[in-house]
Amino acid sequence: MQMLWLVVITILGWVLLNRHRFGAHVYLIGDNINSAELMGVNTGRIRIQVFMLVGVVSAFAGILASFYVAYFWPTLGAGFLLQTLASVFLGGTSVLGGTGTILGTFLGAFIIGAIEAATVAIGLTGFWTNFIYGLIIVLSVIMHMYLRRRGD
């Protein structure tokens, strides 16, 4: 069932970011907040709406995770941050903002899931799995910085 929720939220997120004015404003603010303000975008309101949207989706993910284990404890999602960041950065989102797609993050999540399954299958411990995730994050940040400098 979690896979179905992932697909539904991915489609809704794609529609919101690519077919709605709100998504255009989010990308514009992420790319250059000064130009967004000059174009008349209420950046404060959009940023608050983005944080609210992230909070609602995070709460929904927390509810799904607590249903999966049948109970709740305060540190339920503490181990997922590194995997989430690796998925987002592997999917093409820049640390500096302005670039990234829902489809890229969706594919990044599948790749990270495959990497996790592969490391468990070959018998690597949690340290090496976290090392691989950290390496993916560092390499993607270096790649984005190189591509951004090359574009200037």
Accessible surface in RSA format (square Angstrom, percent):
REM  Atomic radii and reference values for relative SASA: ProtOr
REM  Chains: A
REM  Algorithm: Lee & Richards
REM  Probe-radius: 1.40
REM  Slices: 20
REM RES _ NUM      All-atoms   Total-Side   Main-Chain    Non-polar    All polar
REM                ABS   REL    ABS   REL    ABS   REL    ABS   REL    ABS   REL
RES MET A   1   154.49  80.0 110.43  73.1  44.06 104.9  93.22  79.3  61.27  81.2
RES GLN A   2    89.05  49.8  83.37  60.9   5.67  13.5  38.50  82.0  50.54  38.3
RES MET A   3    93.04  48.2  86.68  57.4   6.37  15.2  77.09  65.5  15.95  21.1
RES LEU A   4   108.78  60.6 108.50  77.6   0.28   0.7 108.60  76.3   0.18   0.5
RES TRP A   5    85.76  34.4  85.15  41.2   0.61   1.4  80.74  43.1   5.02   8.1
RES LEU A   6    68.67  38.2  64.13  45.9   4.55  11.4  68.42  48.1   0.26   0.7
RES VAL A   7    51.07  33.6  50.99  46.2   0.08   0.2  51.07  44.4   0.00   0.0
RES VAL A   8    68.52  45.1  67.11  60.8   1.41   3.4  68.39  59.4   0.13   0.3
RES ILE A   9    57.68  32.8  56.67  42.2   1.02   2.5  56.75  40.9   0.94   2.5
RES THR A  10    23.81  16.9  20.41  20.7   3.40   8.1  17.48  23.5   6.33   9.6
RES ILE A  11   100.01  56.9  97.70  72.8   2.30   5.5 100.01  72.0   0.00   0.0
RES LEU A  12   113.92  63.4 109.32  78.2   4.60  11.6 109.60  77.0   4.32  11.6
RES GLY A  13    17.90  22.1   0.00   N/A  17.90  22.1  17.42  47.8   0.49   1.1
RES TRP A  14    97.16  39.0  97.16  47.0   0.00   0.0  77.39  41.3  19.77  32.1
RES VAL A  15    68.89  45.3  68.89  62.4   0.00   0.0  68.89  59.9   0.00   0.0
RES LEU A  16    51.33  28.6  49.67  35.5   1.66   4.2  51.21  36.0   0.12   0.3
RES LEU A  17    37.05  20.6  32.73  23.4   4.31  10.8  32.73  23.0   4.31  11.6
RES ASN A  18    60.98  42.0  36.26  35.0  24.72  59.5  13.83  33.3  47.15  45.6
RES ARG A  19   171.90  72.2 136.12  69.4  35.78  85.2  48.95  66.9 122.96  74.5
RES HIS A  20   102.87  56.2  90.88  63.2  11.99  30.7  66.96  69.0  35.91  41.8
RES ARG A  21   172.37  72.4 161.45  82.3  10.91  26.0  55.72  76.1 116.65  70.7
RES PHE A  22    25.99  13.0  23.15  14.3   2.84   7.4  25.42  15.4   0.57   1.6
RES GLY A  23     0.00   0.0   0.00   N/A   0.00   0.0   0.00   0.0   0.00   0.0
RES ALA A  24    58.23  53.5  47.63  73.5  10.60  24.1  53.34  75.1   4.89  13.0
RES HIS A  25    34.77  19.0  34.77  24.2   0.00   0.0  19.90  20.5  14.87  17.3
RES VAL A  26    35.55  23.4  31.98  29.0   3.57   8.6  33.17  28.8   2.39   6.5
RES TYR A  27    59.89  28.0  57.97  33.0   1.92   5.0  56.79  42.7   3.10   3.8
RES LEU A  28    45.11  25.1  41.50  29.7   3.62   9.1  45.08  31.7   0.04   0.1
RES ILE A  29    22.59  12.9  15.67  11.7   6.92  16.7  15.67  11.3   6.92  18.8
RES GLY A  30    31.31  38.6   0.00   N/A  31.31  38.6  22.93  62.9   8.38  18.8
RES ASP A  31    89.43  62.6  68.85  68.5  20.57  48.6   8.37  19.7  81.06  80.8
RES ASN A  32    70.06  48.3  64.03  61.9   6.02  14.5  14.60  35.1  55.46  53.6
RES ILE A  33    59.47  33.8  56.67  42.2   2.80   6.7  56.67  40.8   2.80   7.6
RES ASN A  34    97.93  67.5  96.56  93.3   1.37   3.3  22.76  54.8  75.16  72.6
RES SER A  35    35.54  30.0  34.07  45.5   1.46   3.4  30.85  65.7   4.68   6.6
RES ALA A  36     0.00   0.0   0.00   0.0   0.00   0.0   0.00   0.0   0.00   0.0
RES GLU A  37    93.15  53.5  75.20  56.9  17.95  42.7  25.00  48.4  68.15  55.6
RES LEU A  38   159.49  88.8 126.30  90.4  33.19  83.4 129.37  90.9  30.11  81.0
RES MET A  39   137.35  71.1 100.42  66.5  36.93  87.9 100.78  85.7  36.57  48.5
RES GLY A  40    67.31  83.0   0.00   N/A  67.31  83.0  36.43 100.0  30.88  69.2
RES VAL A  41    15.16  10.0   6.61   6.0   8.54  20.6   9.12   7.9   6.03  16.4
RES ASN A  42    81.41  56.1  70.64  68.3  10.77  25.9  24.36  58.6  57.06  55.1
RES THR A  43    13.52   9.6  11.69  11.9   1.83   4.4   0.00   0.0  13.52  20.4
RES GLY A  44    38.04  46.9   0.00   N/A  38.04  46.9  34.89  95.7   3.15   7.1
RES ARG A  45   118.89  49.9 112.58  57.4   6.32  15.0  48.68  66.5  70.21  42.6
RES ILE A  46     4.53   2.6   4.53   3.4   0.00   0.0   4.53   3.3   0.00   0.0
RES ARG A  47   117.87  49.5 116.46  59.4   1.41   3.4  20.11  27.5  97.76  59.3
RES ILE A  48   109.43  62.3 109.11  81.3   0.32   0.8 109.39  78.8   0.04   0.1
RES GLN A  49    67.87  38.0  64.56  47.2   3.31   7.9  21.10  44.9  46.77  35.5
RES VAL A  50    42.41  27.9  42.41  38.4   0.00   0.0  42.41  36.8   0.00   0.0
RES PHE A  51   143.27  71.7 135.54  84.0   7.72  20.1 135.82  82.3   7.44  21.3
RES MET A  52   119.45  61.9 111.42  73.7   8.03  19.1 101.88  86.6  17.57  23.3
RES LEU A  53    74.53  41.5  70.73  50.6   3.79   9.5  74.00  52.0   0.53   1.4
RES VAL A  54    83.49  54.9  80.66  73.0   2.83   6.8  83.22  72.3   0.27   0.7
RES GLY A  55    38.65  47.7   0.00   N/A  38.65  47.7  33.43  91.7   5.23  11.7
RES VAL A  56   103.34  68.0  98.28  89.0   5.06  12.2 101.36  88.1   1.98   5.4
RES VAL A  57    59.12  38.9  58.00  52.5   1.13   2.7  58.97  51.2   0.15   0.4
RES SER A  58    63.26  53.5  50.98  68.0  12.28  28.3  35.91  76.5  27.36  38.3
RES ALA A  59    58.89  54.1  45.02  69.5  13.87  31.6  56.50  79.6   2.39   6.3
RES PHE A  60    57.37  28.7  55.76  34.5   1.61   4.2  56.84  34.5   0.53   1.5
RES ALA A  61    55.72  51.2  48.77  75.3   6.95  15.8  51.99  73.2   3.73   9.9
RES GLY A  62    31.97  39.4   0.00   N/A  31.97  39.4  30.63  84.1   1.34   3.0
RES ILE A  63    87.76  49.9  85.93  64.0   1.84   4.4  87.05  62.7   0.71   1.9
RES LEU A  64    35.91  20.0  34.09  24.4   1.82   4.6  34.09  23.9   1.82   4.9
RES ALA A  65    27.76  25.5  23.02  35.5   4.74  10.8  26.60  37.5   1.15   3.0
RES SER A  66    18.50  15.6  16.75  22.4   1.75   4.0   5.19  11.1  13.31  18.6
RES PHE A  67   150.44  75.3 129.87  80.4  20.57  53.5 131.73  79.9  18.71  53.6
RES TYR A  68   170.72  79.7 139.48  79.4  31.23  81.3  99.88  75.1  70.83  87.3
RES VAL A  69    49.99  32.9  36.33  32.9  13.66  32.9  42.96  37.3   7.03  19.1
RES ALA A  70    91.07  83.7  55.60  85.8  35.48  80.7  64.64  91.0  26.43  70.0
RES TYR A  71   140.14  65.4 129.46  73.7  10.68  27.8 100.32  75.4  39.82  49.1
RES PHE A  72   141.35  70.7 115.24  71.4  26.10  67.9 115.24  69.9  26.10  74.7
RES TRP A  73    87.74  35.2  86.36  41.8   1.38   3.3  77.72  41.4  10.02  16.3
RES PRO A  74   124.26  90.6  93.67  85.4  30.58 111.2  95.80  79.1  28.45 176.8
RES THR A  75    89.51  63.7  79.48  80.6  10.03  23.9  66.27  89.0  23.24  35.1
RES LEU A  76    24.81  13.8  13.59   9.7  11.22  28.2  13.59   9.5  11.22  30.2
RES GLY A  77    43.10  53.2   0.00   N/A  43.10  53.2  23.85  65.4  19.25  43.1
RES ALA A  78    74.63  68.6  42.34  65.3  32.29  73.5  55.14  77.6  19.50  51.7
RES GLY A  79    64.06  79.0   0.00   N/A  64.06  79.0  41.51 113.9  22.55  50.5
RES PHE A  80   113.34  56.7 113.26  70.2   0.08   0.2 113.34  68.7   0.00   0.0
RES LEU A  81   117.44  65.4 113.46  81.2   3.97  10.0 116.72  82.0   0.72   1.9
RES LEU A  82    58.92  32.8  55.47  39.7   3.45   8.7  56.21  39.5   2.71   7.3
RES GLN A  83    34.99  19.6  34.77  25.4   0.21   0.5  12.77  27.2  22.22  16.9
RES THR A  84    70.88  50.4  66.06  67.0   4.82  11.5  52.28  70.2  18.60  28.1
RES LEU A  85    67.13  37.4  67.13  48.0   0.00   0.0  67.13  47.1   0.00   0.0
RES ALA A  86     0.00   0.0   0.00   0.0   0.00   0.0   0.00   0.0   0.00   0.0
RES SER A  87    11.00   9.3  11.00  14.7   0.00   0.0   5.35  11.4   5.65   7.9
RES VAL A  88    39.82  26.2  39.82  36.0   0.00   0.0  39.82  34.6   0.00   0.0
RES PHE A  89    28.39  14.2  26.98  16.7   1.41   3.7  26.98  16.4   1.41   4.0
RES LEU A  90    64.35  35.8  41.92  30.0  22.43  56.4  42.95  30.2  21.40  57.6
RES GLY A  91    14.70  18.1   0.00   N/A  14.70  18.1   4.95  13.6   9.75  21.8
RES GLY A  92    27.71  34.2   0.00   N/A  27.71  34.2  21.97  60.3   5.74  12.8
RES THR A  93    33.65  23.9  33.65  34.1   0.00   0.0  28.45  38.2   5.20   7.9
RES SER A  94     7.96   6.7   3.85   5.1   4.11   9.5   2.70   5.7   5.26   7.4
RES VAL A  95    80.02  52.7  52.92  47.9  27.10  65.3  56.33  48.9  23.69  64.2
RES LEU A  96    85.67  47.7  58.95  42.2  26.72  67.2  64.76  45.5  20.91  56.3
RES GLY A  97    20.55  25.3   0.00   N/A  20.55  25.3  20.16  55.3   0.39   0.9
RES GLY A  98    20.91  25.8   0.00   N/A  20.91  25.8   0.56   1.5  20.35  45.6
RES THR A  99    69.71  49.6  60.11  60.9   9.60  22.9  63.35  85.1   6.37   9.6
RES GLY A 100    17.11  21.1   0.00   N/A  17.11  21.1   8.64  23.7   8.47  19.0
RES THR A 101    76.50  54.4  70.61  71.6   5.90  14.1  65.11  87.5  11.39  17.2
RES ILE A 102    42.11  24.0  40.30  30.0   1.81   4.4  40.66  29.3   1.46   4.0
RES LEU A 103   104.98  58.5 104.28  74.6   0.70   1.8 104.89  73.7   0.09   0.2
RES GLY A 104    13.34  16.4   0.00   N/A  13.34  16.4  11.68  32.1   1.66   3.7
RES THR A 105    39.65  28.2  39.63  40.2   0.01   0.0  33.39  44.8   6.26   9.5
RES PHE A 106    37.29  18.7  32.10  19.9   5.18  13.5  36.79  22.3   0.49   1.4
RES LEU A 107    92.74  51.7  92.38  66.1   0.36   0.9  92.41  64.9   0.33   0.9
RES GLY A 108     1.19   1.5   0.00   N/A   1.19   1.5   0.57   1.6   0.63   1.4
RES ALA A 109    37.89  34.8  28.66  44.2   9.23  21.0  29.81  42.0   8.08  21.4
RES PHE A 110    90.97  45.5  82.66  51.2   8.31  21.6  85.41  51.8   5.56  15.9
RES ILE A 111    84.09  47.9  81.97  61.1   2.13   5.1  84.09  60.6   0.00   0.0
RES ILE A 112     6.30   3.6   6.30   4.7   0.00   0.0   6.30   4.5   0.00   0.0
RES GLY A 113    36.63  45.2   0.00   N/A  36.63  45.2  30.18  82.8   6.45  14.5
RES ALA A 114    62.47  57.4  49.68  76.7  12.80  29.1  57.88  81.5   4.59  12.2
RES ILE A 115    41.59  23.7  39.24  29.2   2.36   5.7  41.51  29.9   0.08   0.2
RES GLU A 116    67.29  38.6  67.29  50.9   0.00   0.0  11.88  23.0  55.41  45.2
RES ALA A 117    62.78  57.7  51.06  78.8  11.72  26.7  58.70  82.7   4.08  10.8
RES ALA A 118    52.39  48.2  45.28  69.9   7.12  16.2  51.98  73.2   0.41   1.1
RES THR A 119     4.55   3.2   4.55   4.6   0.00   0.0   4.55   6.1   0.00   0.0
RES VAL A 120   106.64  70.2  93.34  84.5  13.30  32.0  95.24  82.8  11.40  30.9
RES ALA A 121    87.15  80.1  45.43  70.1  41.72  94.9  56.28  79.3  30.87  81.8
RES ILE A 122   126.67  72.1  91.46  68.1  35.21  84.9  99.19  71.4  27.48  74.6
RES GLY A 123    59.33  73.2   0.00   N/A  59.33  73.2  32.19  88.3  27.14  60.8
RES LEU A 124    68.34  38.1  54.29  38.8  14.05  35.3  55.53  39.0  12.81  34.5
RES THR A 125    85.99  61.2  77.94  79.0   8.04  19.2  80.63 108.3   5.35   8.1
RES GLY A 126    49.85  61.5   0.00   N/A  49.85  61.5  37.26 102.3  12.59  28.2
RES PHE A 127   132.79  66.4 121.59  75.3  11.20  29.1 126.98  77.0   5.81  16.6
RES TRP A 128   115.50  46.3 115.50  55.9   0.00   0.0  91.54  48.8  23.96  38.9
RES THR A 129    16.29  11.6  16.29  16.5   0.00   0.0  12.01  16.1   4.28   6.5
RES ASN A 130    80.82  55.7  77.11  74.5   3.72   8.9  14.76  35.5  66.06  63.9
RES PHE A 131    99.94  50.0  90.34  56.0   9.60  25.0  98.63  59.8   1.31   3.7
RES ILE A 132    45.35  25.8  45.35  33.8   0.00   0.0  45.35  32.7   0.00   0.0
RES TYR A 133     2.19   1.0   2.19   1.2   0.00   0.0   2.19   1.6   0.00   0.0
RES GLY A 134    21.83  26.9   0.00   N/A  21.83  26.9  21.79  59.8   0.04   0.1
RES LEU A 135    80.73  45.0  76.78  54.9   3.95   9.9  79.08  55.5   1.65   4.4
RES ILE A 136    23.63  13.4  21.66  16.1   1.97   4.7  22.72  16.4   0.91   2.5
RES ILE A 137    26.27  14.9  26.27  19.6   0.00   0.0  26.27  18.9   0.00   0.0
RES VAL A 138    81.16  53.4  78.75  71.3   2.40   5.8  81.05  70.4   0.11   0.3
RES LEU A 139   101.58  56.6  97.78  70.0   3.80   9.5  98.14  68.9   3.44   9.3
RES SER A 140     9.58   8.1   5.69   7.6   3.89   9.0   8.97  19.1   0.62   0.9
RES VAL A 141    43.68  28.7  43.40  39.3   0.28   0.7  43.66  37.9   0.02   0.0
RES ILE A 142   101.43  57.7  99.07  73.8   2.36   5.7 100.71  72.5   0.72   2.0
RES MET A 143    92.61  48.0  87.91  58.2   4.70  11.2  55.40  47.1  37.21  49.3
RES HIS A 144    26.72  14.6  23.68  16.5   3.04   7.8  14.62  15.1  12.10  14.1
RES MET A 145    69.70  36.1  69.54  46.0   0.15   0.4  63.14  53.7   6.55   8.7
RES TYR A 146   131.51  61.4 126.28  71.8   5.24  13.6  95.73  71.9  35.79  44.1
RES LEU A 147    84.97  47.3  75.67  54.1   9.30  23.4  75.89  53.3   9.08  24.4
RES ARG A 148    90.47  38.0  79.70  40.6  10.78  25.7  40.43  55.3  50.04  30.3
RES ARG A 149   177.16  74.4 162.08  82.6  15.09  35.9  55.00  75.2 122.17  74.0
RES ARG A 150   167.00  70.1 135.75  69.2  31.25  74.4  46.00  62.9 121.00  73.3
RES GLY A 151    67.92  83.8   0.00   N/A  67.92  83.8  35.17  96.5  32.75  73.3
RES ASP A 152   149.17 104.5  86.68  86.3  62.49 147.8  56.38 132.7  92.78  92.5
END  Absolute sums over single chains surface
CHAIN  1 A    10401.4       8606.2       1795.1       7738.0       2663.4
END  Absolute sums over all chains
TOTAL         10401.4       8606.2       1795.1       7738.0       2663.4
